[in-house]
Amino acid sequence: MNDRTSGPERAEHEELARLLPAPAERDLPPGRHLHHKDTLMRLIDQDGDRATARPRPRLPRPAVLFPAVGLALGGVLLTTLAVTGQDHAPAPAAAGTGTRATAPHGAAVLLDRVASVAAKKDEQKVTDGQFVYVRTLRTENEGAFDGPVKLTGPREREVWTAQKAGPVIDEGLIHEDGSYVPITVGVPDGEPAVGYPAGLNRPTYTWLASLPTEPDALLRRLAAEITRDQDARDTPAEERDPAQDAFDAIGELLRETLMPPRTAAALYRAAARIPGVTVDSDAVDAAGRHGIGVARDNTRAGWRTAWIFDPASLEYLGERSYLVRDTIMGRKGTLINKSAVLERGVVDALREKPSAGRPSTTT
């Protein structure tokens, strides 16, 4: 997809451009959101029909990703879901069979459109001495890992993350439930303190901006980072699912960071190379905002995770995860993760919030 298309493709780009609201009109009534979602789904179906002849790039083999140390990411909200709007393309080959496939056509088209919008955002200047601020709404699972989901109510969370290249020990600060909790790493009892450098487990704005912007090169870079992390933990190869690991790695990077536009676009286009990624046509984030989801099933764990995008602006809203089969955690359809990004910005000090004159993004 590019700006030099003509004929039907140009008409579709113009239609999508008309869907994007002006900044002062971000809060649309429910009926208009439904219109935008239906129009976007129709365009995706049309583009998917033409995409059958496109070559399918190969996916590298990343390993398992663990969340960043000290950051309790994601949350859960119990509900039952009716899942609709899945892609009707043939199922992609499983990882490890020797054949690689991209996401089904609808998801690939949607991700390309999301990437095009993300690439047009303004670049921000973030110095080593500043902090990235992200405010989210989420719920948490307080149940045992091998037991049923036990949920808290939705609650707001603020995170400040240090932007120094590092290694650093004091990564930042979390504000939740009325308490401020420092994010510190690398301080085991009785051993010298060892901090974390900027990287996949501590993604600063500068580090994110340094990532390759060619999708396959980006996947190879993420694979190397993940493999190095998992080799250090002696994770057996049989416990690794390369396609799921790639999807999880990108999802981690989208949640509580401030993303450089070129990097965001590259991550979305890289996600389109991942087999098994589909469209979830009506996903709802923790703030109750309806959007369109890009989803993938973790078949080993038995749940599906969807990244949620506004159907009009294609802004990232948040994510949700829910069971796709009965497990010890609950019955099929039980939601185990739901979040919403409310604000992102850059500040000069911990506990400071983005001011009207400081670059920030509110969704």
Wavefront OBJ file of the C-alpha trace (Angstrom):
o trace
v 0.000 0.000 0.000
v 1.400 3.424 -0.923
v 0.362 6.896 -1.909
v 0.851 6.197 -5.627
v -2.029 3.717 -5.921
v -4.808 4.397 -8.401
v -8.300 3.244 -9.288
v -10.154 1.227 -6.620
v -7.204 1.256 -4.193
v -6.976 5.067 -4.353
v -10.714 5.285 -3.760
v -10.343 3.067 -0.678
v -7.511 5.216 0.685
v -9.637 8.320 0.173
v -12.556 6.620 1.913
v -10.315 5.712 4.871
v -8.994 9.282 4.999
v -12.561 10.565 5.232
v -13.102 8.254 8.216
v -10.350 9.901 10.255
v -11.902 12.597 12.473
v -10.397 16.010 13.090
v -8.621 16.329 16.478
v -11.526 18.248 18.005
v -14.013 15.528 17.093
v -12.421 12.495 18.737
v -15.458 11.594 20.866
v -17.885 10.109 18.361
v -21.394 8.908 19.181
v -21.857 5.119 19.198
v -23.695 5.149 15.875
v -20.797 6.830 14.086
v -18.285 4.362 15.579
v -20.438 1.517 14.244
v -20.498 3.151 10.799
v -16.711 3.520 10.803
v -16.222 -0.076 11.903
v -18.535 -1.434 9.198
v -16.867 0.672 6.505
v -13.397 -0.380 7.624
v -14.360 -4.056 7.663
v -15.746 -3.736 4.137
v -12.499 -2.174 2.907
v -10.489 -4.911 4.576
v -12.577 -7.596 2.875
v -12.100 -5.906 -0.499
v -8.352 -5.541 -0.055
v -8.138 -9.139 1.187
v -9.692 -10.391 -2.053
v -6.953 -8.682 -4.059
v -4.183 -9.801 -1.688
v -4.337 -13.489 -2.613
v -1.587 -13.125 -5.205
v 0.841 -11.285 -2.903
v 3.967 -13.198 -1.829
v 4.124 -14.325 1.796
v 7.379 -13.377 3.521
v 9.135 -15.803 5.821
v 8.988 -15.440 9.608
v 12.165 -15.764 11.657
v 12.191 -17.917 14.791
v 12.114 -15.805 17.964
v 11.985 -17.475 21.358
v 9.813 -16.941 24.429
v 9.396 -13.420 25.818
v 9.046 -12.711 29.516
v 7.628 -9.349 30.716
v 10.038 -6.651 31.796
v 11.356 -7.145 35.323
v 9.368 -5.199 37.915
v 6.480 -4.282 35.592
v 3.175 -6.037 36.243
v 1.679 -5.582 32.783
v -1.901 -6.251 31.720
v -5.056 -7.007 33.698
v -8.255 -8.993 33.624
v -12.022 -8.496 33.605
v -14.515 -11.379 33.786
v -17.188 -11.532 31.107
v -18.533 -13.802 28.376
v -17.826 -12.879 24.775
v -19.400 -13.657 21.442
v -16.512 -13.607 18.965
v -17.358 -12.649 15.373
v -15.691 -11.360 12.258
v -12.827 -13.843 12.001
v -10.926 -14.029 8.741
v -12.044 -16.592 6.208
v -8.630 -17.164 4.654
v -7.103 -20.680 4.852
v -5.340 -21.427 8.130
v -1.586 -20.731 7.974
v 1.007 -23.458 8.363
v 2.041 -24.191 11.936
v 5.420 -23.032 13.157
v 8.128 -25.619 12.683
v 6.614 -27.324 9.607
v 9.087 -25.715 7.234
v 6.442 -23.456 5.658
v 5.918 -19.890 6.805
v 2.803 -17.806 6.158
v 1.733 -14.264 6.908
v -1.356 -13.282 8.844
v -4.644 -13.915 6.993
v -5.500 -11.227 4.473
v -7.933 -9.188 6.582
v -5.494 -8.824 9.479
v -2.607 -8.008 7.136
v -4.642 -5.287 5.408
v -5.804 -3.825 8.729
v -2.248 -3.785 10.112
v -0.999 -2.067 6.961
v -3.630 0.662 7.393
v -2.779 1.047 11.095
v 0.922 1.283 10.184
v 0.259 3.982 7.586
v -1.588 6.103 10.162
v 1.079 5.535 12.846
v 3.878 6.585 10.480
v 2.283 10.013 9.974
v 2.425 10.983 13.653
v 4.876 13.618 14.865
v 8.281 12.513 16.120
v 8.936 13.498 19.742
v 12.144 14.606 21.396
v 12.919 12.588 24.521
v 16.176 13.100 26.439
v 18.017 10.679 28.711
v 17.040 12.663 31.792
v 13.307 12.572 31.133
v 10.590 10.012 31.863
v 7.881 8.526 29.684
v 4.484 8.760 31.390
v 1.640 6.346 30.581
v -1.777 6.289 32.248
v -3.938 3.202 31.788
v -7.136 1.639 33.073
v -7.019 -2.083 33.789
v -8.045 -4.932 36.039
v -5.837 -7.609 37.584
v -6.026 -11.325 38.203
v -5.217 -12.037 41.843
v -5.864 -15.761 41.565
v -3.189 -18.451 41.725
v -1.388 -19.273 38.480
v -2.776 -22.820 38.472
v -6.267 -21.836 39.645
v -9.372 -19.964 38.511
v -9.320 -16.284 37.646
v -9.946 -13.984 40.615
v -10.452 -10.418 39.510
v -10.150 -6.939 40.934
v -12.319 -4.104 39.667
v -11.022 -1.722 36.984
v -8.457 0.677 38.384
v -6.223 3.420 37.069
v -2.468 2.985 36.862
v 0.261 5.552 36.146
v 3.801 4.567 35.173
v 6.923 6.727 34.834
v 9.872 4.991 33.117
v 13.432 6.313 33.044
v 14.867 7.052 29.604
v 18.574 6.740 30.424
v 20.471 4.310 28.204
v 21.697 2.585 31.341
v 22.319 0.218 32.841
v 20.037 1.611 35.518
v 18.687 0.177 38.752
v 15.917 2.709 39.398
v 13.758 2.237 36.309
v 10.867 4.422 37.362
v 7.701 4.566 39.423
v 4.201 3.070 39.494
v 1.181 4.828 41.029
v -1.748 2.508 41.730
v -4.326 2.149 44.500
v -3.123 5.377 46.092
v 0.454 4.134 46.525
v 3.709 4.940 44.732
v 5.924 1.895 44.167
v 9.485 2.307 42.816
v 10.497 0.110 39.879
v 13.932 -1.231 40.770
v 15.830 -4.115 39.184
v 19.083 -5.959 39.494
v 19.460 -5.758 43.278
v 19.556 -9.387 44.523
v 20.193 -9.944 48.223
v 23.865 -10.175 49.095
v 25.101 -9.398 45.583
v 26.357 -6.226 43.911
v 23.668 -4.157 42.232
v 23.465 -4.713 38.481
v 21.148 -2.488 36.475
v 19.300 -3.007 33.209
v 20.413 -1.361 29.955
v 17.872 -0.070 27.471
v 16.509 -2.953 25.431
v 13.571 -5.267 24.985
v 13.060 -5.560 28.750
v 13.446 -1.788 29.218
v 12.368 -0.152 25.949
v 13.298 3.530 26.038
v 12.198 5.907 23.289
v 15.773 6.121 21.969
v 16.168 2.344 21.917
v 12.846 1.914 20.139
v 13.909 4.508 17.559
v 17.100 2.504 16.922
v 15.217 -0.640 15.837
v 15.162 -1.608 12.152
v 12.144 -0.323 10.260
v 12.133 -3.072 7.624
v 9.635 -5.628 9.012
v 11.668 -8.807 8.459
v 14.833 -7.191 9.819
v 12.830 -6.015 12.840
v 11.545 -9.540 13.498
v 15.106 -10.882 13.301
v 16.256 -8.237 15.809
v 13.436 -9.075 18.219
v 14.183 -12.792 17.787
v 17.811 -12.253 18.762
v 16.826 -10.229 21.838
v 14.273 -12.818 22.960
v 16.590 -15.769 22.337
v 19.382 -14.161 24.341
v 16.976 -13.571 27.231
v 15.634 -17.111 27.163
v 19.003 -18.771 26.724
v 20.052 -17.005 29.927
v 17.068 -18.655 31.637
v 17.799 -22.076 30.072
v 14.323 -22.255 28.574
v 13.930 -25.584 26.718
v 13.309 -25.329 22.978
v 10.111 -27.371 23.289
v 8.611 -24.655 25.486
v 9.048 -22.025 22.780
v 6.444 -21.067 20.171
v 8.187 -18.742 17.674
v 5.047 -17.201 16.173
v 3.387 -16.581 19.548
v 6.616 -15.184 20.957
v 6.824 -12.646 18.142
v 3.221 -11.550 18.694
v 3.728 -11.292 22.475
v 6.950 -9.311 22.049
v 5.269 -6.706 19.881
v 2.295 -6.540 22.255
v 4.649 -5.862 25.167
v 6.221 -2.972 23.289
v 2.849 -1.356 22.548
v 1.535 -1.195 26.124
v 3.421 1.188 28.392
v 5.845 2.968 26.073
v 5.867 6.082 23.951
v 6.455 4.778 20.441
v 8.454 6.575 17.720
v 6.214 6.771 14.630
v 8.547 4.867 12.285
v 9.045 2.127 14.858
v 5.310 1.783 15.500
v 4.649 1.452 11.777
v 7.384 -1.167 11.458
v 6.030 -3.181 14.392
v 2.542 -3.296 12.883
v 3.898 -4.366 9.498
v 6.071 -6.975 11.211
v 2.985 -8.322 12.996
v 1.409 -8.897 9.568
v 4.196 -11.435 8.919
v 3.117 -13.562 11.893
v 0.996 -16.623 11.009
v -2.278 -17.064 12.861
v -3.076 -13.365 13.330
v -6.746 -12.591 12.661
v -9.311 -9.793 12.921
v -11.593 -9.532 15.957
v -14.309 -7.256 14.584
v -15.803 -5.918 17.841
v -13.360 -5.696 20.743
v -14.022 -3.559 23.837
v -11.239 -2.093 25.971
v -11.279 -1.490 29.729
v -12.703 2.007 29.233
v -15.698 0.593 27.355
v -14.509 1.829 23.957
v -15.504 -0.378 21.037
v -12.817 -1.035 18.468
v -11.511 -3.510 15.944
v -8.966 -6.045 17.158
v -5.890 -7.757 15.776
v -5.821 -11.089 17.585
v -3.882 -14.326 17.913
v -4.638 -17.532 19.792
v -2.070 -18.882 22.230
v -3.042 -22.497 21.613
v -0.782 -23.843 24.344
v -2.271 -21.604 27.051
v -5.814 -21.652 25.665
v -6.432 -17.919 25.331
v -6.665 -15.261 22.632
v -5.105 -11.800 22.869
v -6.357 -8.881 20.780
v -4.807 -5.461 20.290
v -7.694 -2.992 20.006
v -7.766 -0.046 17.575
v -10.263 2.779 17.201
v -12.297 1.993 14.053
v -12.256 5.650 12.948
v -8.765 6.943 13.795
v -6.972 3.536 13.966
v -5.333 4.669 17.231
v -4.186 1.912 19.586
v -6.714 1.774 22.444
v -5.613 -1.178 24.571
v -5.934 -4.946 24.589
v -7.926 -7.869 25.926
v -7.298 -11.593 26.377
v -9.931 -14.270 26.898
v -10.129 -18.048 27.023
v -10.854 -19.862 23.769
v -11.378 -23.193 25.519
v -12.255 -24.408 29.008
v -9.161 -24.445 31.228
v -8.374 -24.499 34.937
v -8.609 -20.697 34.796
v -12.271 -20.743 33.768
v -14.745 -21.519 31.016
v -14.383 -20.623 27.366
v -15.156 -16.918 26.853
v -13.847 -15.776 30.255
v -11.880 -12.557 29.842
v -8.513 -12.687 31.589
v -6.934 -9.415 30.467
v -8.420 -6.037 29.683
v -6.699 -2.661 29.528
v -7.104 0.811 28.042
v -4.439 3.417 27.370
v -5.736 6.816 28.498
v -2.683 9.064 28.118
v 0.962 9.010 27.082
v 3.519 11.783 27.361
v 7.005 12.952 28.348
v 7.843 14.596 31.697
v 10.961 15.854 33.437
v 10.475 14.265 36.864
v 8.793 11.384 38.663
v 5.194 12.080 39.762
v 4.943 14.863 37.187
v 2.088 14.629 34.669
v 2.096 15.937 31.106
v 1.065 19.586 31.012
v -0.931 21.312 28.294
v 2.262 22.634 26.760
v 4.158 19.335 26.832
v 3.887 16.692 24.111
v 1.376 14.046 25.077
v -1.218 11.777 23.537
v -4.646 11.192 25.057
v -6.768 8.378 23.656
l 1 2 3 4 5 6 7 8 9 10 11 12 13 14 15 16 17 18 19 20 21 22 23 24 25 26 27 28 29 30 31 32 33 34 35 36 37 38 39 40 41 42 43 44 45 46 47 48 49 50 51 52 53 54 55 56 57 58 59 60 61 62 63 64 65 66 67 68 69 70 71 72 73 74 75 76 77 78 79 80 81 82 83 84 85 86 87 88 89 90 91 92 93 94 95 96 97 98 99 100 101 102 103 104 105 106 107 108 109 110 111 112 113 114 115 116 117 118 119 120 121 122 123 124 125 126 127 128 129 130 131 132 133 134 135 136 137 138 139 140 141 142 143 144 145 146 147 148 149 150 151 152 153 154 155 156 157 158 159 160 161 162 163 164 165 166 167 168 169 170 171 172 173 174 175 176 177 178 179 180 181 182 183 184 185 186 187 188 189 190 191 192 193 194 195 196 197 198 199 200 201 202 203 204 205 206 207 208 209 210 211 212 213 214 215 216 217 218 219 220 221 222 223 224 225 226 227 228 229 230 231 232 233 234 235 236 237 238 239 240 241 242 243 244 245 246 247 248 249 250 251 252 253 254 255 256 257 258 259 260 261 262 263 264 265 266 267 268 269 270 271 272 273 274 275 276 277 278 279 280 281 282 283 284 285 286 287 288 289 290 291 292 293 294 295 296 297 298 299 300 301 302 303 304 305 306 307 308 309 310 311 312 313 314 315 316 317 318 319 320 321 322 323 324 325 326 327 328 329 330 331 332 333 334 335 336 337 338 339 340 341 342 343 344 345 346 347 348 349 350 351 352 353 354 355 356 357 358 359 360 361 362 363
